[in-house]
Amino acid sequence: MSAPPRGDVTINVDECKGCGLCVESCPPGCLKLAPELSRYGVHPATYTGEGCTGCGACFYCCPEPGAITVYRLVPPPKVAGVAIPGQEVAHAPAL
């Protein structure tokens, strides 16, 4: 079972100039250059749809303002455990 995504990326194809800096800077490698050309004649960056950690490296290295938006996804709440009647619940020691 893979870990749930921690981030999401949207790329404005009209702003992306296809330089590839975001693809090279992405630690999990979840960005690639599209095989098709945009209306400006460049291969824009695209998000593969999985693996984004929400780090923002692509956003910070992009020379085009507004081309990349990174969203941090809120993780689901962690469940400490389920109390079962008649059983003792073990707790982790406090730090």
N, CA, C and O atoms as CSV, one atom per row, in Angstrom:
chain,resi,resn,atom,element,x,y,z
A,1,MET,N,N,0.845,-1.182,0.000
A,1,MET,CA,C,0.000,0.000,0.000
A,1,MET,C,C,0.884,1.237,0.000
A,1,MET,O,O,1.751,1.371,0.863
A,2,SER,N,N,0.682,2.140,-0.949
A,2,SER,CA,C,1.496,3.339,-1.027
A,2,SER,C,C,0.928,4.415,-0.106
A,2,SER,O,O,-0.253,4.403,0.243
A,3,ALA,N,N,1.790,5.332,0.272
A,3,ALA,CA,C,1.386,6.418,1.158
A,3,ALA,C,C,0.470,7.381,0.404
A,3,ALA,O,O,0.625,7.563,-0.803
A,4,PRO,N,N,-0.472,7.992,1.099
A,4,PRO,CA,C,-1.346,8.948,0.425
A,4,PRO,C,C,-0.542,10.173,-0.008
A,4,PRO,O,O,0.444,10.516,0.644
A,5,PRO,N,N,-0.937,10.831,-1.080
A,5,PRO,CA,C,-0.194,12.004,-1.531
A,5,PRO,C,C,-0.257,13.123,-0.502
A,5,PRO,O,O,-1.265,13.296,0.183
A,6,ARG,N,N,0.823,13.874,-0.403
A,6,ARG,CA,C,0.868,15.010,0.522
A,6,ARG,C,C,0.720,16.334,-0.201
A,6,ARG,O,O,0.612,17.381,0.438
A,7,GLY,N,N,0.714,16.301,-1.527
A,7,GLY,CA,C,0.601,17.538,-2.289
A,7,GLY,C,C,-0.048,17.307,-3.630
A,7,GLY,O,O,-0.286,16.173,-4.044
A,8,ASP,N,N,-0.330,18.410,-4.302
A,8,ASP,CA,C,-0.904,18.383,-5.639
A,8,ASP,C,C,-0.334,19.569,-6.399
A,8,ASP,O,O,-0.070,20.617,-5.809
A,9,VAL,N,N,-0.144,19.414,-7.687
A,9,VAL,CA,C,0.445,20.464,-8.520
A,9,VAL,C,C,-0.489,20.756,-9.681
A,9,VAL,O,O,-1.013,19.842,-10.319
A,10,THR,N,N,-0.693,22.045,-9.950
A,10,THR,CA,C,-1.382,22.432,-11.177
A,10,THR,C,C,-0.424,23.294,-11.982
A,10,THR,O,O,0.305,24.117,-11.429
A,11,ILE,N,N,-0.434,23.098,-13.280
A,11,ILE,CA,C,0.453,23.838,-14.167
A,11,ILE,C,C,-0.390,24.541,-15.209
A,11,ILE,O,O,-1.181,23.916,-15.916
A,12,ASN,N,N,-0.212,25.853,-15.294
A,12,ASN,CA,C,-0.913,26.661,-16.280
A,12,ASN,C,C,-0.140,26.541,-17.591
A,12,ASN,O,O,0.929,27.132,-17.740
A,13,VAL,N,N,-0.677,25.783,-18.534
A,13,VAL,CA,C,-0.002,25.505,-19.800
A,13,VAL,C,C,0.262,26.788,-20.584
A,13,VAL,O,O,1.241,26.861,-21.326
A,14,ASP,N,N,-0.588,27.795,-20.433
A,14,ASP,CA,C,-0.387,29.054,-21.152
A,14,ASP,C,C,0.775,29.871,-20.580
A,14,ASP,O,O,1.320,30.733,-21.269
A,15,GLU,N,N,1.155,29.609,-19.340
A,15,GLU,CA,C,2.273,30.326,-18.723
A,15,GLU,C,C,3.582,29.543,-18.813
A,15,GLU,O,O,4.660,30.139,-18.823
A,16,CYS,N,N,3.498,28.225,-18.878
A,16,CYS,CA,C,4.691,27.383,-18.891
A,16,CYS,C,C,5.428,27.555,-20.215
A,16,CYS,O,O,4.825,27.492,-21.286
A,17,LYS,N,N,6.740,27.773,-20.129
A,17,LYS,CA,C,7.571,27.954,-21.327
A,17,LYS,C,C,8.381,26.714,-21.673
A,17,LYS,O,O,9.201,26.740,-22.591
A,18,GLY,N,N,8.152,25.611,-20.929
A,18,GLY,CA,C,8.796,24.351,-21.257
A,18,GLY,C,C,10.293,24.299,-20.992
A,18,GLY,O,O,11.006,23.539,-21.647
A,19,CYS,N,N,10.781,25.087,-20.050
A,19,CYS,CA,C,12.224,25.118,-19.787
A,19,CYS,C,C,12.716,23.852,-19.081
A,19,CYS,O,O,13.890,23.502,-19.197
A,20,GLY,N,N,11.831,23.161,-18.348
A,20,GLY,CA,C,12.198,21.913,-17.686
A,20,GLY,C,C,12.859,22.069,-16.328
A,20,GLY,O,O,13.240,21.071,-15.717
A,21,LEU,N,N,13.005,23.299,-15.837
A,21,LEU,CA,C,13.624,23.488,-14.518
A,21,LEU,C,C,12.828,22.796,-13.422
A,21,LEU,O,O,13.412,22.221,-12.504
A,22,CYS,N,N,11.524,22.843,-13.504
A,22,CYS,CA,C,10.690,22.202,-12.486
A,22,CYS,C,C,10.849,20.683,-12.522
A,22,CYS,O,O,10.865,20.029,-11.479
A,23,VAL,N,N,10.964,20.131,-13.721
A,23,VAL,CA,C,11.130,18.688,-13.872
A,23,VAL,C,C,12.439,18.251,-13.217
A,23,VAL,O,O,12.482,17.244,-12.511
A,24,GLU,N,N,13.498,19.012,-13.456
A,24,GLU,CA,C,14.813,18.680,-12.891
A,24,GLU,C,C,14.865,18.870,-11.382
A,24,GLU,O,O,15.606,18.163,-10.700
A,25,SER,N,N,14.090,19.813,-10.847
A,25,SER,CA,C,14.167,20.120,-9.416
A,25,SER,C,C,13.208,19.300,-8.560
A,25,SER,O,O,13.293,19.350,-7.333
A,26,CYS,N,N,12.307,18.553,-9.169
A,26,CYS,CA,C,11.285,17.810,-8.425
A,26,CYS,C,C,11.908,16.600,-7.727
A,26,CYS,O,O,12.303,15.648,-8.401
A,27,PRO,N,N,12.009,16.612,-6.364
A,27,PRO,CA,C,12.631,15.480,-5.662
A,27,PRO,C,C,11.953,14.129,-5.918
A,27,PRO,O,O,12.657,13.146,-6.149
A,28,PRO,N,N,10.609,14.036,-5.888
A,28,PRO,CA,C,10.016,12.722,-6.150
A,28,PRO,C,C,9.906,12.381,-7.639
A,28,PRO,O,O,9.522,11.265,-7.989
A,29,GLY,N,N,10.236,13.327,-8.509
A,29,GLY,CA,C,10.190,13.060,-9.946
A,29,GLY,C,C,8.792,12.890,-10.500
A,29,GLY,O,O,8.561,12.042,-11.362
A,30,CYS,N,N,7.860,13.689,-10.013
A,30,CYS,CA,C,6.470,13.527,-10.454
A,30,CYS,C,C,6.057,14.531,-11.539
A,30,CYS,O,O,4.876,14.632,-11.869
A,31,LEU,N,N,7.015,15.262,-12.087
A,31,LEU,CA,C,6.731,16.174,-13.195
A,31,LEU,C,C,7.481,15.693,-14.429
A,31,LEU,O,O,8.554,15.098,-14.330
A,32,LYS,N,N,6.899,15.961,-15.592
A,32,LYS,CA,C,7.557,15.617,-16.848
A,32,LYS,C,C,7.148,16.643,-17.891
A,32,LYS,O,O,6.186,17.385,-17.697
A,33,LEU,N,N,7.869,16.682,-18.983
A,33,LEU,CA,C,7.485,17.546,-20.087
A,33,LEU,C,C,6.524,16.767,-20.982
A,33,LEU,O,O,6.772,15.609,-21.319
A,34,ALA,N,N,5.443,17.408,-21.354
A,34,ALA,CA,C,4.414,16.765,-22.179
A,34,ALA,C,C,4.970,16.461,-23.570
A,34,ALA,O,O,5.765,17.237,-24.100
A,35,PRO,N,N,4.562,15.346,-24.160
A,35,PRO,CA,C,5.028,15.032,-25.517
A,35,PRO,C,C,4.398,15.948,-26.574
A,35,PRO,O,O,4.986,16.160,-27.635
A,36,GLU,N,N,3.222,16.485,-26.295
A,36,GLU,CA,C,2.561,17.364,-27.259
A,36,GLU,C,C,2.967,18.821,-27.011
A,36,GLU,O,O,3.341,19.198,-25.900
A,37,LEU,N,N,2.887,19.612,-28.051
A,37,LEU,CA,C,3.232,21.026,-27.960
A,37,LEU,C,C,2.040,21.843,-27.493
A,37,LEU,O,O,0.890,21.514,-27.783
A,38,SER,N,N,2.332,22.914,-26.764
A,38,SER,CA,C,1.288,23.861,-26.383
A,38,SER,C,C,1.025,24.769,-27.580
A,38,SER,O,O,1.682,24.647,-28.613
A,39,ARG,N,N,0.085,25.659,-27.442
A,39,ARG,CA,C,-0.207,26.567,-28.560
A,39,ARG,C,C,0.934,27.542,-28.819
A,39,ARG,O,O,0.953,28.227,-29.841
A,40,TYR,N,N,1.890,27.601,-27.886
A,40,TYR,CA,C,3.064,28.462,-28.069
A,40,TYR,C,C,4.244,27.691,-28.650
A,40,TYR,O,O,5.320,28.260,-28.833
A,41,GLY,N,N,4.056,26.402,-28.945
A,41,GLY,CA,C,5.089,25.614,-29.580
A,41,GLY,C,C,6.144,25.053,-28.645
A,41,GLY,O,O,7.262,24.764,-29.072
A,42,VAL,N,N,5.800,24.895,-27.365
A,42,VAL,CA,C,6.737,24.316,-26.399
A,42,VAL,C,C,6.110,23.081,-25.762
A,42,VAL,O,O,4.894,22.899,-25.809
A,43,HIS,N,N,6.939,22.243,-25.175
A,43,HIS,CA,C,6.464,21.080,-24.433
A,43,HIS,C,C,6.286,21.519,-22.978
A,43,HIS,O,O,7.273,21.617,-22.249
A,44,PRO,N,N,5.054,21.785,-22.538
A,44,PRO,CA,C,4.844,22.257,-21.177
A,44,PRO,C,C,5.031,21.144,-20.149
A,44,PRO,O,O,4.894,19.962,-20.463
A,45,ALA,N,N,5.338,21.532,-18.947
A,45,ALA,CA,C,5.449,20.573,-17.851
A,45,ALA,C,C,4.063,20.054,-17.497
A,45,ALA,O,O,3.063,20.759,-17.634
A,46,THR,N,N,4.023,18.808,-17.038
A,46,THR,CA,C,2.772,18.206,-16.581
A,46,THR,C,C,3.046,17.409,-15.321
A,46,THR,O,O,4.153,16.919,-15.097
A,47,TYR,N,N,2.012,17.293,-14.504
A,47,TYR,CA,C,2.084,16.500,-13.282
A,47,TYR,C,C,1.626,15.091,-13.623
A,47,TYR,O,O,0.596,14.911,-14.272
A,48,THR,N,N,2.382,14.097,-13.192
A,48,THR,CA,C,2.045,12.704,-13.505
A,48,THR,C,C,0.812,12.218,-12.761
A,48,THR,O,O,0.235,11.190,-13.115
A,49,GLY,N,N,0.407,12.952,-11.732
A,49,GLY,CA,C,-0.794,12.589,-10.994
A,49,GLY,C,C,-0.550,11.846,-9.709
A,49,GLY,O,O,-1.496,11.553,-8.977
A,50,GLU,N,N,0.701,11.531,-9.414
A,50,GLU,CA,C,0.990,10.846,-8.160
A,50,GLU,C,C,2.415,11.137,-7.707
A,50,GLU,O,O,3.301,11.420,-8.514
A,51,GLY,N,N,2.607,11.060,-6.401
A,51,GLY,CA,C,3.940,11.209,-5.839
A,51,GLY,C,C,4.294,12.575,-5.315
A,51,GLY,O,O,5.363,12.736,-4.727
A,52,CYS,N,N,3.444,13.576,-5.500
A,52,CYS,CA,C,3.769,14.924,-5.044
A,52,CYS,C,C,3.812,14.975,-3.520
A,52,CYS,O,O,2.901,14.502,-2.840
A,53,THR,N,N,4.892,15.559,-2.998
A,53,THR,CA,C,5.033,15.714,-1.547
A,53,THR,C,C,4.640,17.104,-1.077
A,53,THR,O,O,4.586,17.361,0.126
A,54,GLY,N,N,4.368,17.997,-2.008
A,54,GLY,CA,C,4.000,19.359,-1.639
A,54,GLY,C,C,5.184,20.207,-1.211
A,54,GLY,O,O,5.003,21.217,-0.531
A,55,CYS,N,N,6.390,19.819,-1.593
A,55,CYS,CA,C,7.599,20.530,-1.147
A,55,CYS,C,C,7.708,21.923,-1.743
A,55,CYS,O,O,8.261,22.817,-1.103
A,56,GLY,N,N,7.195,22.133,-2.954
A,56,GLY,CA,C,7.242,23.441,-3.586
A,56,GLY,C,C,8.512,23.738,-4.360
A,56,GLY,O,O,8.681,24.860,-4.837
A,57,ALA,N,N,9.411,22.773,-4.502
A,57,ALA,CA,C,10.657,23.016,-5.236
A,57,ALA,C,C,10.376,23.483,-6.663
A,57,ALA,O,O,11.055,24.378,-7.167
A,58,CYS,N,N,9.392,22.890,-7.306
A,58,CYS,CA,C,9.049,23.275,-8.677
A,58,CYS,C,C,8.564,24.718,-8.739
A,58,CYS,O,O,8.912,25.458,-9.661
A,59,PHE,N,N,7.772,25.110,-7.769
A,59,PHE,CA,C,7.243,26.474,-7.713
A,59,PHE,C,C,8.372,27.485,-7.560
A,59,PHE,O,O,8.400,28.502,-8.254
A,60,TYR,N,N,9.297,27.205,-6.657
A,60,TYR,CA,C,10.367,28.157,-6.364
A,60,TYR,C,C,11.400,28.276,-7.475
A,60,TYR,O,O,12.029,29.326,-7.610
A,61,CYS,N,N,11.592,27.240,-8.268
A,61,CYS,CA,C,12.590,27.323,-9.338
A,61,CYS,C,C,11.995,27.833,-10.648
A,61,CYS,O,O,12.743,28.189,-11.558
A,62,CYS,N,N,10.679,27.876,-10.763
A,62,CYS,CA,C,10.033,28.280,-12.012
A,62,CYS,C,C,10.225,29.777,-12.281
A,62,CYS,O,O,9.903,30.600,-11.424
A,63,PRO,N,N,10.745,30.139,-13.459
A,63,PRO,CA,C,10.947,31.556,-13.776
A,63,PRO,C,C,9.670,32.281,-14.213
A,63,PRO,O,O,9.680,33.502,-14.369
A,64,GLU,N,N,8.584,31.551,-14.411
A,64,GLU,CA,C,7.337,32.163,-14.876
A,64,GLU,C,C,6.327,32.283,-13.741
A,64,GLU,O,O,5.770,31.276,-13.304
A,65,PRO,N,N,6.081,33.504,-13.255
A,65,PRO,CA,C,5.088,33.676,-12.186
A,65,PRO,C,C,3.711,33.184,-12.644
A,65,PRO,O,O,3.247,33.535,-13.729
A,66,GLY,N,N,3.081,32.387,-11.823
A,66,GLY,CA,C,1.744,31.907,-12.133
A,66,GLY,C,C,1.693,30.636,-12.946
A,66,GLY,O,O,0.603,30.143,-13.238
A,67,ALA,N,N,2.844,30.083,-13.327
A,67,ALA,CA,C,2.817,28.863,-14.127
A,67,ALA,C,C,2.545,27.631,-13.272
A,67,ALA,O,O,1.858,26.709,-13.711
A,68,ILE,N,N,3.080,27.612,-12.054
A,68,ILE,CA,C,2.940,26.441,-11.192
A,68,ILE,C,C,2.314,26.831,-9.870
A,68,ILE,O,O,2.701,27.824,-9.254
A,69,THR,N,N,1.346,26.045,-9.439
A,69,THR,CA,C,0.745,26.207,-8.110
A,69,THR,C,C,0.850,24.866,-7.406
A,69,THR,O,O,0.478,23.828,-7.953
A,70,VAL,N,N,1.367,24.909,-6.172
A,70,VAL,CA,C,1.502,23.694,-5.374
A,70,VAL,C,C,0.537,23.788,-4.208
A,70,VAL,O,O,0.474,24.807,-3.519
A,71,TYR,N,N,-0.206,22.731,-3.995
A,71,TYR,CA,C,-1.155,22.660,-2.888
A,71,TYR,C,C,-0.677,21.607,-1.900
A,71,TYR,O,O,-0.329,20.492,-2.287
A,72,ARG,N,N,-0.664,21.965,-0.634
A,72,ARG,CA,C,-0.384,20.982,0.411
A,72,ARG,C,C,-1.708,20.359,0.809
A,72,ARG,O,O,-2.649,21.069,1.165
A,73,LEU,N,N,-1.785,19.061,0.751
A,73,LEU,CA,C,-3.009,18.365,1.122
A,73,LEU,C,C,-3.016,18.102,2.618
A,73,LEU,O,O,-1.986,17.769,3.204
A,74,VAL,N,N,-4.167,18.252,3.225
A,74,VAL,CA,C,-4.314,18.013,4.655
A,74,VAL,C,C,-4.444,16.510,4.868
A,74,VAL,O,O,-5.341,15.875,4.311
A,75,PRO,N,N,-3.555,15.944,5.668
A,75,PRO,CA,C,-3.642,14.496,5.889
A,75,PRO,C,C,-4.868,14.144,6.716
A,75,PRO,O,O,-5.338,14.959,7.511
A,76,PRO,N,N,-5.385,12.947,6.537
A,76,PRO,CA,C,-6.525,12.542,7.356
A,76,PRO,C,C,-6.081,12.441,8.811
A,76,PRO,O,O,-4.914,12.162,9.084
A,77,PRO,N,N,-6.990,12.663,9.735
A,77,PRO,CA,C,-6.603,12.590,11.153
A,77,PRO,C,C,-6.123,11.184,11.511
A,77,PRO,O,O,-6.656,10.180,11.039
A,78,LYS,N,N,-5.110,11.152,12.351
A,78,LYS,CA,C,-4.583,9.857,12.784
A,78,LYS,C,C,-5.456,9.318,13.900
A,78,LYS,O,O,-5.876,10.053,14.793
A,79,VAL,N,N,-5.717,8.047,13.835
A,79,VAL,CA,C,-6.517,7.388,14.858
A,79,VAL,C,C,-5.548,6.668,15.780
A,79,VAL,O,O,-4.786,5.803,15.348
A,80,ALA,N,N,-5.586,7.037,17.057
A,80,ALA,CA,C,-4.650,6.469,18.015
A,80,ALA,C,C,-4.940,5.002,18.277
A,80,ALA,O,O,-4.013,4.224,18.501
A,81,GLY,N,N,-6.143,4.628,18.254
A,81,GLY,CA,C,-6.510,3.250,18.519
A,81,GLY,C,C,-7.980,3.165,18.849
A,81,GLY,O,O,-8.625,4.173,19.137
A,82,VAL,N,N,-8.490,1.988,18.808
A,82,VAL,CA,C,-9.894,1.761,19.109
A,82,VAL,C,C,-9.962,0.987,20.418
A,82,VAL,O,O,-9.351,-0.071,20.567
A,83,ALA,N,N,-10.702,1.527,21.343
A,83,ALA,CA,C,-10.866,0.847,22.630
A,83,ALA,C,C,-11.852,-0.299,22.462
A,83,ALA,O,O,-12.967,-0.115,21.976
A,84,ILE,N,N,-11.424,-1.469,22.869
A,84,ILE,CA,C,-12.285,-2.645,22.823
A,84,ILE,C,C,-12.665,-2.963,24.259
A,84,ILE,O,O,-11.790,-3.156,25.103
A,85,PRO,N,N,-13.960,-3.019,24.544
A,85,PRO,CA,C,-14.383,-3.287,25.916
A,85,PRO,C,C,-13.741,-4.570,26.452
A,85,PRO,O,O,-13.741,-5.609,25.791
A,86,GLY,N,N,-13.198,-4.469,27.659
A,86,GLY,CA,C,-12.601,-5.628,28.307
A,86,GLY,C,C,-11.124,-5.808,28.014
A,86,GLY,O,O,-10.494,-6.708,28.570
A,87,GLN,N,N,-10.545,-4.954,27.133
A,87,GLN,CA,C,-9.118,-5.060,26.842
A,87,GLN,C,C,-8.416,-3.782,27.254
A,87,GLN,O,O,-8.958,-2.685,27.119
A,88,GLU,N,N,-7.208,-3.939,27.756
A,88,GLU,CA,C,-6.405,-2.785,28.159
A,88,GLU,C,C,-5.795,-2.160,26.928
A,88,GLU,O,O,-5.324,-2.869,26.039
A,89,VAL,N,N,-5.796,-0.826,26.863
A,89,VAL,CA,C,-5.224,-0.112,25.730
A,89,VAL,C,C,-3.829,0.357,26.108
A,89,VAL,O,O,-3.653,1.037,27.118
A,90,ALA,N,N,-2.837,-0.003,25.303
A,90,ALA,CA,C,-1.467,0.427,25.553
A,90,ALA,C,C,-1.266,1.820,25.004
A,90,ALA,O,O,-1.733,2.128,23.908
A,91,HIS,N,N,-0.582,2.661,25.743
A,91,HIS,CA,C,-0.299,4.040,25.306
A,91,HIS,C,C,1.198,4.225,25.199
A,91,HIS,O,O,1.964,3.655,25.977
A,92,ALA,N,N,1.608,5.022,24.234
A,92,ALA,CA,C,3.026,5.335,24.103
A,92,ALA,C,C,3.428,6.280,25.223
A,92,ALA,O,O,2.614,7.092,25.662
A,93,PRO,N,N,4.653,6.193,25.689
A,93,PRO,CA,C,5.082,7.083,26.753
A,93,PRO,C,C,5.135,8.534,26.268
A,93,PRO,O,O,5.465,8.792,25.110
A,94,ALA,N,N,4.813,9.468,27.143
A,94,ALA,CA,C,4.847,10.898,26.817
A,94,ALA,C,C,6.295,11.331,26.737
A,94,ALA,O,O,7.140,10.871,27.505
A,95,LEU,N,N,6.571,12.218,25.802
A,95,LEU,CA,C,7.946,12.721,25.645
A,95,LEU,C,C,8.218,13.868,26.562
A,95,LEU,O,O,9.323,14.410,26.561
